[in-house]
């Protein structure tokens, strides 16, 4: 997989308390259907601590069922829950429920654009986690929905992780019985793939 980074991202150095990463998303970051300690944020925190950032803290700001509109409306509230009001990195993972509900892609794009702008205004680095339209909505919907993330990343100069469910989507052995939410094995794969990108943004000099 090729990762798009269209502009230098300022390095985030761990302070005495370690870097704070806010996973701002829906059920995929909230840990829907998973045992305590096995959700995305918990597993990513363990991964980061095992790979050079022993004091890293990953904050779960995921809300199951959230759309991009819901995320946009609660953004300030979510930031207020972060110590100091400013995480060292935001993983922006929203839009999956927009696709599932057939939300007009222009609305999704507008919401994601507004959220990216809000984080950038506060000088918070962003890792934009891309999503793909559900196949059942057809090629016409996908043709408009799928380019939202790479286009936004290119236009606004943020780092793109092309597909949050890379390596997990549509594999019944890696998903819960609903076929949409990763199981523990699926989460492990997601973390193993996105973890290095998170670590890079937190430690590399521009």
C-alpha positions as CSV (number, residue, x, y, z in Angstrom):
1,X,0.0,0.0,0.0
2,X,1.2,3.5,-0.8
3,X,0.7,6.2,1.8
4,X,0.2,9.8,0.7
5,X,1.9,12.5,2.6
6,X,1.6,15.7,0.5
7,X,3.2,18.1,3.0
8,X,5.7,17.8,5.8
9,X,4.1,17.0,9.1
10,X,5.7,18.7,12.1
11,X,7.3,16.1,14.3
12,X,5.6,15.5,17.6
13,X,8.1,14.8,20.4
14,X,7.0,12.9,23.5
15,X,7.0,15.2,26.5
16,X,7.5,14.1,30.0
17,X,4.0,12.6,30.0
18,X,4.3,11.1,26.5
19,X,2.4,11.9,23.4
20,X,-1.4,12.0,23.4
21,X,-3.2,10.5,20.3
22,X,-6.9,11.0,19.9
23,X,-8.8,8.5,17.8
24,X,-11.7,10.5,16.6
25,X,-14.2,8.2,14.9
26,X,-17.1,5.8,15.0
27,X,-17.6,2.2,16.2
28,X,-14.4,1.1,14.5
29,X,-12.3,3.2,16.9
30,X,-14.8,2.9,19.8
31,X,-14.3,-0.9,20.0
32,X,-17.8,-2.0,19.3
33,X,-18.5,-5.6,20.2
34,X,-15.0,-6.3,21.6
35,X,-13.9,-7.3,25.1
36,X,-12.5,-4.6,27.3
37,X,-8.9,-3.8,26.3
38,X,-9.2,-5.3,22.9
39,X,-10.5,-2.3,20.9
40,X,-8.5,-0.3,18.5
41,X,-7.4,2.4,20.9
42,X,-6.2,0.0,23.6
43,X,-4.4,-2.2,21.1
44,X,-2.8,0.8,19.4
45,X,-1.6,2.1,22.7
46,X,0.0,-1.2,23.5
47,X,1.6,-1.3,20.1
48,X,3.1,2.2,20.4
49,X,4.4,1.5,23.9
50,X,6.1,-1.7,22.6
51,X,7.6,0.2,19.6
52,X,9.5,3.1,21.1
53,X,6.9,5.3,22.9
54,X,6.5,3.8,26.4
55,X,4.4,6.7,27.7
56,X,2.1,7.0,24.7
57,X,-1.6,7.5,25.5
58,X,-4.3,6.8,22.9
59,X,-7.6,8.5,23.8
60,X,-10.8,6.8,22.6
61,X,-13.0,9.5,21.1
62,X,-15.0,7.0,19.0
63,X,-18.8,7.0,19.2
64,X,-20.6,4.0,17.7
65,X,-23.0,4.9,14.9
66,X,-21.5,8.3,14.4
67,X,-21.6,9.9,11.0
68,X,-19.4,12.7,9.7
69,X,-22.1,15.1,10.7
70,X,-22.1,13.8,14.3
71,X,-18.4,14.0,14.5
72,X,-18.4,17.6,13.2
73,X,-20.9,18.6,15.9
74,X,-19.0,17.1,18.8
75,X,-15.4,18.0,17.7
76,X,-14.9,20.8,20.3
77,X,-16.4,18.7,23.0
78,X,-14.1,15.8,22.2
79,X,-11.0,18.1,22.3
80,X,-12.1,19.4,25.7
81,X,-11.7,16.0,27.1
82,X,-8.1,15.8,26.1
83,X,-5.6,17.0,28.8
84,X,-4.6,20.5,27.8
85,X,-7.3,20.4,25.1
86,X,-4.8,19.6,22.4
87,X,-3.7,16.0,21.4
88,X,-0.3,15.5,19.7
89,X,-2.0,13.7,16.9
90,X,-5.6,13.1,15.7
91,X,-6.6,9.9,13.8
92,X,-9.7,11.1,12.0
93,X,-11.7,8.0,11.1
94,X,-15.3,9.0,10.1
95,X,-17.5,8.4,7.1
96,X,-18.2,4.6,7.2
97,X,-21.7,5.2,8.6
98,X,-22.3,7.9,5.9
99,X,-21.6,5.2,3.3
100,X,-23.8,2.6,5.1
101,X,-26.7,5.1,5.2
102,X,-26.2,6.4,1.7
103,X,-25.5,9.9,2.8
104,X,-24.9,12.2,-0.1
105,X,-21.1,12.3,-0.6
106,X,-21.0,16.0,-0.8
107,X,-22.2,16.2,2.8
108,X,-19.5,13.8,3.9
109,X,-16.9,15.8,2.1
110,X,-18.0,19.1,3.6
111,X,-18.0,17.6,7.1
112,X,-14.6,16.1,6.8
113,X,-13.2,19.3,5.2
114,X,-14.6,21.3,8.1
115,X,-13.1,18.9,10.7
116,X,-9.7,18.9,9.1
117,X,-9.8,22.7,9.0
118,X,-10.7,22.9,12.7
119,X,-7.8,20.6,13.7
120,X,-5.4,22.5,11.5
121,X,-6.5,25.8,13.0
122,X,-5.5,24.4,16.4
123,X,-2.2,23.2,14.9
124,X,-3.0,19.5,15.6
125,X,-1.4,17.0,13.2
126,X,-3.9,14.7,11.4
127,X,-3.8,11.2,10.1
128,X,-6.8,10.9,7.9
129,X,-8.1,7.4,7.8
130,X,-9.8,6.7,4.5
131,X,-12.9,4.7,3.9
132,X,-14.5,3.0,0.9
133,X,-18.2,2.9,-0.1
134,X,-20.1,-0.3,0.6
135,X,-20.3,-2.3,-2.6
136,X,-24.1,-2.6,-2.5
137,X,-24.4,1.1,-3.2
138,X,-23.1,0.6,-6.6
139,X,-20.3,2.1,-8.7
140,X,-21.8,5.5,-9.2
141,X,-21.9,6.2,-5.5
142,X,-18.4,4.7,-5.0
143,X,-17.1,6.9,-7.8
144,X,-18.1,10.0,-5.8
145,X,-17.5,8.8,-2.3
146,X,-14.1,7.0,-2.6
147,X,-12.1,10.0,-3.9
148,X,-13.2,12.1,-0.9
149,X,-10.3,11.1,1.3
150,X,-7.3,11.3,-1.1
151,X,-8.6,14.5,-2.6
152,X,-9.0,16.1,0.8
153,X,-5.6,14.9,1.9
154,X,-4.0,16.4,-1.2
155,X,-5.8,19.7,-1.0
156,X,-5.3,20.3,2.7
157,X,-1.8,18.8,3.0
158,X,-2.6,16.1,5.6
159,X,-1.3,12.6,5.8
160,X,-3.6,9.9,4.4
161,X,-4.0,6.3,5.5
162,X,-5.9,5.1,2.4
163,X,-8.3,2.5,4.0
164,X,-8.8,2.0,7.7
165,X,-10.0,-1.6,7.2
166,X,-7.2,-2.6,4.8
167,X,-6.6,-6.3,5.1
168,X,-9.7,-6.9,7.2
169,X,-12.8,-5.8,5.2
170,X,-14.9,-8.6,3.7
171,X,-12.9,-11.3,5.4
172,X,-15.4,-13.3,7.6
173,X,-12.5,-14.7,9.7
174,X,-11.5,-11.2,10.7
175,X,-14.9,-9.7,11.4
176,X,-17.6,-10.1,13.9
177,X,-20.9,-11.9,12.9
178,X,-22.3,-8.7,11.5
179,X,-19.5,-8.8,8.8
180,X,-18.7,-5.1,9.4
181,X,-16.9,-4.8,12.7
182,X,-13.4,-6.3,13.1
183,X,-13.0,-9.0,15.7
184,X,-9.9,-9.2,17.9
185,X,-7.8,-10.7,15.1
186,X,-9.0,-8.1,12.7
187,X,-8.1,-5.3,15.1
188,X,-4.6,-6.7,15.5
189,X,-4.1,-6.5,11.7
190,X,-5.4,-2.9,11.6
191,X,-3.1,-1.9,14.3
192,X,-0.1,-3.6,12.7
193,X,-0.7,-1.7,9.5
194,X,-1.6,1.7,10.8
195,X,0.7,1.6,13.8
196,X,3.9,2.4,11.9
197,X,2.2,5.4,10.2
198,X,1.2,6.8,13.6
199,X,4.7,6.2,15.0
200,X,6.2,8.0,12.0
201,X,4.1,11.1,12.5
202,X,4.9,11.1,16.2
203,X,8.7,10.7,15.9
204,X,10.1,11.8,12.6
205,X,11.5,15.2,12.0
206,X,9.9,17.2,9.2
